[in-house]
Each structure stands twice: as structure tokens, then as C-alpha cells.
Amino acid sequence: MKRMRKYANYPRYFHVVVKCGSEEEQRKLYERLVAEGYTARVCVL
């Protein structure tokens, strides 16, 4: 049985979390980021 490497070779991702004051602000920011070519996801925490 082969030994597993300590760290797997996973792709690196970098995230930015933005706290919005309202659902409307969140929607506008999401739409702007997508229009600028970013991959974005809406989350409600």
C-alpha cells in the first residue's frame, strides 16, 4: 500500500466575504460582480 502524501494536491481558491445591509444591496452587488466576470455565489448566514 502506497503512503499518502501529507497534503493532497487540491486547487487553491481565494474568497471574499461581503456583509450587505439588505437583500437588495446583496442582489445589486452580486449582479455587478457577475457582470464584471467574477464567479459569485449568494449566501444567507
C-alpha positions, 0 to 999 in steps of 0.5 A, a space after each residue: 500500500 502506497 503512503 499518502 502524501 501529507 497534503 493532497 494536491 487540491 486547487 487553491 481558491 481565494 474568497 471574499 466575504 461581503 456583509 450587505 445591509 439588505 437583500 437588495 444591496 446583496 442582489 445589486 452587488 452580486 449582479 455587478 460582480 457577475 457582470 464584471 466576470 467574477 464567479 459569485 455565489 449568494 449566501 444567507 448566514 
